[in-house]
Amino acid sequence: MKREGKRAGGRRAIEWFIKILLLWMTVTAVLCSEKITAAAHNSVKASWKDGAGIAALIDKAEFDENAEEQENHQSAADTASDDTEIPEGEADNKEEQEPDNAAGNLVMADVNNVLNVRTEPDSSAELAGYLYADCGGTILQQQDGWTKLESGELVGWASNDYLLFGEEAKAAAEDSGRTVATTTTGALRIRKEPSLDAGVYDLLEEGAEYEVVDADQLAFSDGITISEDWIAVDYEGKTGFVSSEYVKIDFLVDHGETVEEVKQRKAEEEKAALAAKKEKQKQQAEKTRAMEASDEVLLAALIQCEAGSDIYEGQVAVGAVVMNRVKSPAYPNTIKDVIFASGQFTPVGSGKVARLISSGKIRASCVQAAQEAIAGVSPVGSATHFRRAGSREGLVVGAHVFW
């Protein structure tokens, strides 16, 4: 009987051990099915060891699962804030926005004078440069009533209050822009008609730019249309034609200037103005020396400038015209005043006579011709005018006609 009692007690102990083992395996399966993290699992085991019971385990699992869902939800929200479109009225929450593609990338200045372009979208920010009337550019970004644009070398922010976008910008660009043909090869013939057999105006160097004459302008001015093989361009007020194979066509709009470009331009303008001032001073000094020269030297210089390559008789004839004017009541009564009278002799107005006197390189034949004219010799009688022969009737002596 004692043995049977011991055996029965042993069986009950084994049965309880199996039940406890099954219960532990069941709890472990529940925890795994609920996808509890490793940290939560350790916490659950600790709670179980402390005797908190199954309820504590379920509460803990639900708490960690909710926390994981909240974290995933926050990550999704963060992703949406970077990649999704911001609703109207919430633009201030995004630092920089891409331009509305529906409006196009073109932007034009809407000013009568100058628009300041800044380094940041703030009216107190440092100046990046300037946009002038009829200037345009490309939209880079838009933010809080400002547009970041690129115009030539200038990149910066301008207030939308002074800019045109979309169709308005397109219309402004078409009104103020121009289409230019740039040659891509050297010695390109610009022809008088759109034909390989037509006459040639000129040979164009590589990189030459000419404004394109569009179809409407061509129809109005020349009354013709041309094939795609030819491009009509403006050549010194006339219509010229170049092969479309050897030109690159671009639509150009004036661009702005950076602060550095403005400084450089002004420095170059000041340099040019200083050089012009020095040149003017030099010309004035030469003119002064010319006016101080003797009548013989002054007349000889004029003869050389007007007829230096002509026959000797033609040189004397030019000198005689000056002397005939001195004698005429319709002109001043001195050689100097006749020669320096406004608009009478082109070489005088251009400073060529003064430069020749200053150089001292007057030819002996011209000096001799001046001396004869002053002495009263006149191959042209009382003529007071002359010009290149072939342009009117009169007495022809050498290369000129006199009247």
Backbone hydrogen bonds, N-H to C=O, Kabsch-Sander energy under -0.5 kcal/mol:
donor,donor_aa,acceptor,acceptor_aa,energy
5,G,1,M,-2.5
6,K,2,K,-2.5
7,R,3,R,-2.8
8,A,4,E,-2.7
9,G,5,G,-2.6
10,G,6,K,-2.3
11,R,7,R,-2.4
12,R,8,A,-2.1
13,A,9,G,-2.0
14,I,10,G,-2.3
15,E,11,R,-2.6
16,W,12,R,-2.5
17,F,13,A,-2.3
18,I,14,I,-2.5
19,K,15,E,-2.4
20,I,16,W,-2.6
21,L,17,F,-2.4
22,L,18,I,-2.8
23,L,19,K,-2.4
24,W,20,I,-2.3
25,M,21,L,-2.2
26,T,22,L,-2.3
27,V,23,L,-2.4
28,T,24,W,-2.4
29,A,25,M,-2.1
30,V,26,T,-2.2
31,L,27,V,-2.6
32,C,28,T,-2.1
33,S,29,A,-2.5
34,E,30,V,-1.5
35,K,32,C,-1.4
36,I,31,L,-1.3
41,H,37,T,-2.8
42,N,38,A,-2.1
43,S,39,A,-2.0
44,V,40,A,-2.8
45,K,41,H,-2.5
46,A,42,N,-2.0
47,S,43,S,-2.4
48,W,44,V,-3.1
49,K,45,K,-2.4
50,D,46,A,-1.9
51,G,47,S,-0.5
51,G,48,W,-1.4
52,A,47,S,-2.3
57,L,53,G,-1.0
58,I,54,I,-2.1
59,D,55,A,-2.4
60,K,56,A,-2.1
61,A,57,L,-2.3
62,E,58,I,-2.6
63,F,59,D,-2.3
64,D,60,K,-2.3
65,E,61,A,-2.4
66,N,62,E,-2.5
67,A,63,F,-2.1
68,E,64,D,-2.1
69,E,65,E,-2.1
70,Q,66,N,-2.4
71,E,67,A,-2.1
72,N,68,E,-2.3
73,H,69,E,-2.4
74,Q,70,Q,-2.3
75,S,71,E,-2.1
76,A,72,N,-2.1
77,A,73,H,-2.1
78,D,74,Q,-2.5
79,T,75,S,-2.2
80,A,76,A,-2.5
81,S,77,A,-2.1
82,D,78,D,-0.9
82,D,79,T,-0.8
83,D,79,T,-1.9
84,T,80,A,-2.4
90,E,87,P,-2.0
93,N,90,E,-1.6
94,K,91,A,-1.7
97,Q,142,Q,-1.6
103,A,100,D,-1.6
104,G,101,N,-1.0
107,V,137,G,-2.0
108,M,164,L,-1.9
109,A,135,C,-2.8
110,D,162,Y,-2.8
115,L,131,L,-3.3
117,V,129,G,-2.5
118,R,157,W,-3.2
119,T,126,E,-2.6
122,D,120,E,-2.7
125,A,122,D,-1.8
128,A,117,V,-3.3
129,G,117,V,-2.0
130,Y,257,E,-2.9
131,L,115,L,-2.6
133,A,113,N,-1.1
134,D,109,A,-0.5
135,C,132,Y,-2.1
136,G,254,D,-2.5
137,G,107,V,-2.5
138,T,150,E,-2.5
139,I,105,N,-3.2
140,L,148,K,-3.5
141,Q,148,K,-1.5
142,Q,97,Q,-2.6
143,Q,146,W,-2.6
146,W,143,Q,-1.9
147,T,158,A,-2.5
148,K,141,Q,-3.0
149,L,147,T,-0.6
149,L,156,G,-2.9
150,E,138,T,-2.1
151,S,154,L,-3.1
154,L,151,S,-2.0
156,G,149,L,-1.9
157,W,118,R,-3.8
158,A,147,T,-2.3
160,N,145,G,-2.6
162,Y,159,S,-1.7
163,L,160,N,-1.5
164,L,108,M,-2.8
166,G,103,A,-0.8
166,G,106,L,-0.5
168,E,165,F,-1.1
169,A,165,F,-1.2
170,K,166,G,-2.2
171,A,167,E,-2.6
172,A,168,E,-2.2
173,A,169,A,-2.5
174,E,170,K,-2.5
175,D,171,A,-1.7
176,S,172,A,-2.0
177,G,173,A,-3.3
178,R,252,L,-2.2
180,V,178,R,-0.5
180,V,250,D,-3.2
181,A,210,Y,-3.1
182,T,180,V,-0.5
182,T,248,K,-2.7
183,T,208,A,-2.3
184,T,246,Y,-2.6
187,A,204,L,-0.5
188,L,204,L,-2.0
190,I,202,D,-2.4
191,R,189,R,-0.7
191,R,241,F,-3.0
192,K,199,G,-2.6
195,S,193,E,-2.6
198,A,195,S,-1.4
201,Y,190,I,-3.1
202,D,190,I,-1.0
204,L,188,L,-3.4
204,L,202,D,-0.5
207,G,183,T,-1.9
208,A,205,E,-1.6
210,Y,181,A,-2.1
212,V,179,T,-3.2
213,V,232,A,-2.8
214,D,212,V,-0.7
218,L,214,D,-2.8
219,A,215,A,-2.4
220,F,216,D,-2.1
221,S,217,Q,-2.8
222,D,218,L,-2.5
223,G,218,L,-1.1
224,I,218,L,-0.8
230,W,227,S,-1.5
231,I,242,V,-2.6
233,V,240,G,-2.8
234,D,211,E,-2.6
235,Y,233,V,-0.6
235,Y,238,K,-3.8
236,E,234,D,-0.5
238,K,235,Y,-2.0
240,G,233,V,-3.1
240,G,238,K,-0.6
241,F,191,R,-2.0
242,V,231,I,-2.3
244,S,229,D,-2.2
246,Y,243,S,-1.5
247,V,244,S,-0.9
248,K,182,T,-2.7
250,D,180,V,-2.4
252,L,178,R,-3.4
252,L,250,D,-0.6
254,D,134,D,-0.5
257,E,130,Y,-2.3
259,V,128,A,-1.9
262,V,258,T,-2.3
263,K,259,V,-2.3
264,Q,260,E,-2.4
265,R,261,E,-2.8
266,K,262,V,-2.7
267,A,263,K,-2.2
268,E,264,Q,-2.4
269,E,265,R,-2.6
270,E,266,K,-2.6
271,K,267,A,-2.3
272,A,268,E,-2.8
273,A,269,E,-2.8
274,L,270,E,-2.4
275,A,271,K,-2.4
276,A,272,A,-2.8
277,K,273,A,-2.4
278,K,274,L,-2.4
279,E,275,A,-2.6
280,K,276,A,-2.8
281,Q,277,K,-2.6
282,K,278,K,-2.5
283,Q,279,E,-3.0
284,Q,280,K,-2.8
285,A,281,Q,-2.3
286,E,282,K,-2.5
287,K,283,Q,-3.0
288,T,284,Q,-2.5
289,R,285,A,-2.3
290,A,286,E,-2.5
291,M,287,K,-2.8
292,E,288,T,-1.5
293,A,289,R,-0.6
293,A,290,A,-0.8
298,L,294,S,-2.6
299,L,295,D,-2.6
300,A,296,E,-2.2
301,A,297,V,-2.3
302,L,298,L,-1.9
303,I,299,L,-2.5
304,Q,300,A,-2.2
305,C,301,A,-2.1
306,E,302,L,-2.2
307,A,303,I,-3.2
308,G,304,Q,-1.6
310,D,307,A,-1.4
315,Q,311,I,-1.7
316,V,312,Y,-2.3
317,A,313,E,-2.0
318,V,314,G,-1.6
319,G,315,Q,-1.8
320,A,316,V,-2.3
321,V,317,A,-1.7
322,V,318,V,-1.4
323,M,319,G,-1.9
324,N,320,A,-2.6
325,R,321,V,-1.8
326,V,322,V,-1.9
327,K,323,M,-1.6
328,S,324,N,-1.0
331,Y,328,S,-1.3
338,V,334,T,-2.3
339,I,335,I,-2.5
340,F,336,K,-2.3
341,A,338,V,-0.8
344,Q,341,A,-1.6
348,V,345,F,-1.1
349,G,345,F,-1.8
350,S,346,T,-2.2
351,G,348,V,-1.1
352,K,347,P,-1.0
353,V,347,P,-1.9
355,R,351,G,-2.3
356,L,352,K,-2.1
357,I,353,V,-2.3
358,S,354,A,-2.4
359,S,355,R,-2.0
360,G,356,L,-1.4
361,K,356,L,-0.9
362,I,360,G,-0.6
367,V,363,R,-1.7
368,Q,364,A,-2.5
369,A,365,S,-2.2
370,A,366,C,-2.1
371,Q,367,V,-2.1
372,E,368,Q,-2.2
373,A,369,A,-2.3
374,I,370,A,-2.6
375,A,371,Q,-1.6
376,G,373,A,-1.3
377,V,372,E,-2.3
381,G,378,S,-1.0
383,A,380,V,-1.5
387,R,401,V,-1.7
389,A,399,A,-2.6
390,G,392,R,-0.5
391,S,388,R,-0.9
395,L,402,F,-2.7
396,V,394,G,-0.6
397,V,395,L,-0.6
397,V,400,H,-2.4
400,H,397,V,-1.8
401,V,387,R,-2.9
402,F,395,L,-2.9
403,W,385,H,-1.8
